[in-house]
Amino acid sequence: MAMGEAAKDSKRPVIALTGASGYIGSSLLKRLEGKAKIVALSRNGDQREDSAAVSWRSCDLFSLQSAEEGLRGADYAVYLVHSMMPSARLTQASFEDMDLILADNFARAAKKNGIKQIVYLSGIIPENTENLSRHLKSRLEVEKVLGSYGVPVTTLRAGLIVGPQGSSFPILSRLASRLPVMLLPKWTRTNTQPIALSDVLTALCGCIGREDLYTRAIDAGGPDVMTYKEMIVQTAEVMGKTPYTADVPFLSVTLSRLWISLIAQAPKETAYPLIESLIHPMTADKEKMAAGISYGRQTFKEAAARALEEEKGAEKKKNSGHSRKTSSFTGVRSVQRILIPEGQTADWAAAYYMQWLGSFAKPLLSSRTDAERKASVFLPFLKKPLLEMSYVKERSTSDRALYKISGGMFVSRQEGPAGRIEFRQVPGTQECIIAIHEYRPSLPWIIYKTTQAKIHLAVMNLFKKHLLKLMKKGHPYEQGQQVRKMADEH
């Protein structure tokens, strides 16, 4: 059932909306009210009040169990999630690996809850995908993972979204307002097709329930195809400024991301991946466009003027002290990606790791695993273990093994959610993610960061190299030429 028809039906669909308190999610929430029942998912959903049309739920998508509870009772789900900003007190992970975990949890939870369709907002993917930026490669991987468990996915691929409080346009507007003279490198002459936030919201609403759009990736763009240079100049004109610009052959993307981050005062976790994508043409492919969905109406200049006006209002609200507060980040999140032998699973990798953990560092460390797969790590001269990890059988499968960090000298006794370590296989590949969530160390924070945290990364790297070495040397689980190539790259 398309959203345009939903209001005519006495039984309105239930739509689970991720990131409902965020930039695009909050705007989409307003659009959907009155057309459907909304389950608004947010990390701090328990701090929001429900209404007749909107039910708020706290949801941590890094937890599969939380994702399953968040999607309970929904018919459709809108996925507006990325993890380019840290979500823990200490994060040892790339945004690509964190995005993969989030998408995998969401897709598994959608399957378990019988979701009819996932609508996913992504970026335009160039025709040549061989040398994609990290950001676009991650967006494409998320798209594939979301569709790996049988739930139909409709992907709306958009270029730069022109709206306030986002990740891309505010960087552009700050450059235009703060730099009277601009030296513009080659990538600023790359074509892109910006689209107004209001047009993106219309497209997202139009995708929900459209069965003819199931399992399709749809490009969307505004009426203007232009370069980043033209966008900067037009944004400055809206502000009443006339910057001096000069094209230069130097300033690589690597250098550009540094000065853009400094001038725009954007966090490097967000700015760097986005700027690395600017080398790619981001224009909609007509063969991937859909009537009533893909064709934005607002020109760039109109959208920029509206975004800047709304940004002023948001700034006033922030300065008046009415902005919402969010809870502080806690715990440790550490995520690493490894290769496992062909024919083996994440559950195999988990059991193998627990055995290997005590053997690689003898006689400094030893480990013990009992019949219930509870693993303990010891120092040889201490009876009490450093760490205890209890296998959670009822929440584990062959492609996902879950352990609760249940005790040990290195675990804090403070109240809070129990830390956990999980091994999960990337769908359709021999890659495996090893992730630690919500771990609270007993060591003082500064000591932990400079000792145990660094040792953990070193151990993960040694385990990854150990598996690659086995495969390259003709281990019984030899994977042939493809794995040899991947091992060399790692």
N, C-alpha and C positions, 0 to 999 in steps of 0.2 A: 504494500500500500504506500503510494507516494505521499509525502507530507502535505501536498496541496489538497489531497482528498481526505486526509485523516480527520479534519474537523467535521466532515459530513457524517462520519461514522459514530454511532453511539458508544462504541467501545474503542476508546483511544489507545494507541500503542504506548508501550512503556519504553522510553529511550534512556539508556545509561550513557551519561556524558562525562568523560574523563577531563581532568583539568578544568573543572567547572568554575573555579575561582580565578583562573588565569586570564590572560589577555584575550585570546580568541574564545575560549570556553565561556566566559561570563557574557560576552556579546551574543554568542550562539544560544545561550540559555534564555535570554530575553526574546529571541526570535522564535524559539520553540514553545514558550509558554502559551497556553491556550490552544495549541495544536496537538499536544501529546502530554502524557504524564512523564515527568523527568526524574530520574534518579541521578542526582548530581554528586559526582565522586571527587573528593579532594582530600589531600593529606590531613587537613584540619576541618573536615566536614562536620565533626561533632560540635564545632563552635558556631555553626550557622543554624538559623531557625528555618524549620519546614514551613511550607505554605500548602494551599490546596492542590497546587499543580506540581510542586517541587519537593522532593524528599532528599535531604542531604545525608550522605554517608561518608564517614572517614574511611579512606582506602589507601593502603600502601601497596602499590603494584609490584614492589620488589618481593612481596610475599604472595605466593600462589594461593594460600588459604584466604588471605584478605581480598585478593582479586576475585575469587570464587564467590565470596560473600557479597562483594560490591556489585556483581552482575546478577545476583539472584533476583528473579522475577522480571527481568528485562526482556523485551522482544528484539530490540536493535541496540547497537552500541556505537558510539562515536569516539574514535581514538585520536586525541590531540596531545600526545605525550612526546617529550624529548628530555634528555638528561644531561644537557651540556653544562648545567650548574650543579655543583656538588650537593648531595643530600645527606651528608653525614659529617660528623666532626672531623674525621679524617677519611678521605677517599683516595684509594690506591687503585684506580681503574680508568680506562679510556671511556669516553662517552659512547663509543661504538659498542663495547661489551655491555655497558649498563643498559643501553637502548635495546639490545638483543634480549636481555633477561626480562625487561619490562614487557616487550612484545610477546615473548614466549609465554609468560604468565598470563597475559591478557587473552591470547589465543586459546590456551588450554582451558581457562575459566569460561570463555565464550562457548566452547564446545560442551563443557559439562553442564552449562545452564541453558543449552538449546537456543542460543542467540541465532536469529535468522540472517543477520547481516552485520558486518563491521564496516563502518565508513571511516576511512583513514585519510588525514590531510598530510600530504608529502610535498616534496619539491619537484620541479620539472627535471626529468632525467634526460640528458642529451642522447642522441642516437648512438654515438660511439661511447660505449661504457667501459672501454679498456683502461682508461686513465682517469677515472672519476676521482674527485676530491674525497677526502675522508667523510665529510658530511653527507654528500650525495650517495656515496657507496653504502653508508649506514642506513640512509632512508630507503634505499632499494632492498637492503637486507631485511629491514623491519617489515617491509611490504610482503616479502616472501614468507617470513616467519609467521605473520598474522594469518596467512592463508594456508599454513601447513597442517592444520588439524580439521579441515573440512568445512569450516564456516565460510560462506561467501564473503569476499572482501571487495569493496568498491574504493579505489584509491583516487582521490582528487589531488592532482599534481599542479601546484601553483608556483609561480616565480616569486619575486619580491612582493610581499603583502604590504600595502600602504595603509598604515593605521597607527594610532598612538600606542605607546607602551609595549610595542613589539620588540623583536630582536634586530631587525634589519633597517626599517625606515628611520627609527630614532638615531641610529648611527649616521645615516645619510644626512639627516637634518642638522645634527650637531656639527658635522663637517662644514655644511653650507653656512652655518651661523657663526662659526669660530675662525674660519680661514678666509681672509680677504684676498689672499693669493694662493693659488693651488697649482702644484706641479702634478700633472696627471699621467700616471704610467700607462703602459699599453693595455692593461686589462680594463681600463675605464672606457675603452672604445668597443668593448664586447656588447653585443646586442642582448637585451633582456625585454621581457614583457610584463611589466608590473601590473598588479591588479588591486583594486580597492578592497578594503576589509568588508565593506557592505556587500560587494559582489561575491566574495568568498563565502560569506554567510548564506547568501541566497543559493549558491551552488551546493553547499553542504546540506542545507534543508532539502533541496531538490533531489539529492542522491538517496536520502533515507527512504527505504521501502521500495525503491525502483528495481523490480526484479530484472528488467532488461539491462540494468547496469551492474548486476552481480558479476563478480570475478573480472571486472574491467578496471583498467587504469585510464583515467580521463585527464587530459591537459586542460588547464583553464588560464585565461589571461585577459587583461584589459584591452581597450581599443588601440593603445599606443605600443608600438615596438620601437625601442629607443636604447641608446647607450647609457652606461652609468654616468658618463660625463654630462649628457643631456639631462639626466635626472637631477644631478647635483646643481646644475645651472638653473633649472626650472624651480627647484626647491628654494634656492636663494632668491629668485625673483618673487616667489610668493611671500617671502620674508621682507621684501623691499630692498634687497641687496643686489649688487652687481659685482660678483667676484671676478678677479683676473685669473684666467686659467692658461696654462701652457702645457702642451703635450711633451712628454719626455720619454726617451727609450729605456731609461733605467728605472729603478725602484721595482724590484721583483715583488711577487705576492708575499714572500717571506718578510721582506722589509716593510712592505705596505701594511701588513697586519699589525706590525709593531707600532708604527706611528698613528695608524687609525685608532688602535686601541687606546693610545695615550691621549690623542686629541678628543676623541669621542667619549673618553672615560667609561668605556665598556669593559666588562670583565673579560679577560682573555679566554676563559673557558667557553664563552659564548661567541666572542668576536672572531677568534682565530679560525674555527671551522667554517664559519659563514664566509669570511673573506677568502679563504682558500678555494671556495666554490665559484668565485667571480670570474675565473678564467674560462668557465664553460658558458656557451650561449644558452640562455634560459628563455627560449621562446616556445610557445605552444605549437605542437604538431597538429595540423588540421585533420589528419587521419585519426587522431586520438581525441578529438573534441566531440562533444555531444550537445545537441540542440537544447536550449533552456538551462544548460549547466555551465558550459565552458566560456561563454562570451560575456565578459564583463562590460558594463556600459559606461562607468565613470572614467573620465580621462585622468591621466596621472596628475595633472595640475589641480584639477578639482579635488581629487582624493587627497593630495598633499595639503591643500588649504584646509580641508575638513580635519585631517589628522592633526595638523599643527594647532588648530583651534581647540580641539578636544584635549590635546596634550597640555595646553595652558590651564584648562579647567582642572585636569587631574593634578597638576603641580600645585594649584591653589588649595585643593582639598588636602594634599599631602602636607603642605606647610601649615594648614590650620589644625593639624593634629587629628584628622578624621580617618586617616589611612588605617587599614586593618593590620593587626600584628599577627605574625605567625610564630609558631613555636621554634625554639632554637634546635639546631641539629645535634644529634647525640650519636654516640657509638662510632664504630669503624666499619667501613665498607671496602672490601678489597676483592678485585675481580681480575682473573687471568684466563687467557684462552690458550688451550693446548691442542695438539693432535693426538688422537688415539689410534691404535692399530685397526685395520679393516676387520670387520666382523666382531669387534668388541664394542661395548656399550659404556655409558656413563657410570652405570652401577659397577661394572668391571673396573673402571678407572678409579672409582672411590675405594674399592677393596684393595686394589693394587697399591694405591697411594698410602693407605694406612699401614700396609706391610713395609713398603719402601721407606717410610718416614723414619723407622727405627733402625734401618740397616745402613742408610747412606752415611750417617754421622757417628757410627760406632768408633770408639767406645764412649763418645761424649753423650750420646742419646740412645735410648732404647724405647721400644714401643711394644704394646701388648694388645691383642684383639681377642675378645671372648666369643663364646658361641652365639651370642646375640649381636655380634658385630660392634660392641662397645669398644672404642679404641682409647688407649691411654698412652701418654708420652711421659717418659721419666728421665731424670738425671740419675746416673748410676749410684750416687751416694745418698739419694733421698727416697724415702718410702712413699711420700705423697706425690702424686703425678703433677706435672706442670699443666697439662690439659687433659680433659676427658671429653670425648665426643660420642654421644649415644645415637645409634642408628634409628631413624624413625621409619619403621617398616611400613606402617599404614599410609604414609605420605610419599613413599618411594616407588619407583617403577624402574624398568630396565634402562630407560633413557633419562632418568632423574633420580639421583640418590641424595637423601636429605639426612643430615646429622644435626642434633642439637648440641651446642657447646655447653655441656651439663655441669662442669666443675673443673677444679684444678687450681694450682697456686697462681696462675696467670689470669684468672677470671675474677672480676670484681664481684663483691657480694651486694652491691647496691641494687635497689629495686629497679625493675624495668623488664622489657621483653628479653627473653633468653636469646643469646647469640646463636647463630646457625651457620653451618657450612654446607654447601650443596654442590653437586656435580651434575651438570645437565648437558646433553648432547644437542648440538645445533641441528635442527631438522634437515635431513637429506645430505648430511656431511659427516666427516670423521673428526670434526672439531668438537671440543668439549670445553665448557665454561666451568671454572672452579671459582666459587664466590663465597665470601664471608660477609654476613650481614649482622648488624646490631651487636657486634662484639664490643664488650666493655672491659678493658684491661684493668688489672689490679695495680699495675705499676703506675707511679706518678706520670702524668701525661707527657712531660718533656722527656723523661727517661724512656717511656714507651716509644715515642716517635723516633728517637735516635738509636734505639737498640732493637727491641722486639719487632717493630714494624719493618725495619730494614732487613732483619734476618728472615722474616716471613717472605718478603719479595725475593730474596736470594734463594730460599728453599724452593719456591715456586718455579723460579728460573732453572734451577738444577733439575727439578722433576721434568720440566718440559724438554730440556736437553737430553735427559736420560731416555725418555721415550723416543725422541727423534734418533738418537744414536742406535737404539735397538732396531728401529725400522730401517735405517740406512745400512746396517751391517748384515742384513739378511735374516732378521729375527723371524721365527715361524709365522708371525703375522705380517710378513712383508707385503707392502702395498704396491710395489712396482714403480714405474717411472714417475707417475703423478705425485706420489708421496715423496719420492726422492727430491723432486723439484721443490715441493712445498717445504721440505726439511731444510734445503739449502737456503731458501728465502728467509726462514726463521732464524 
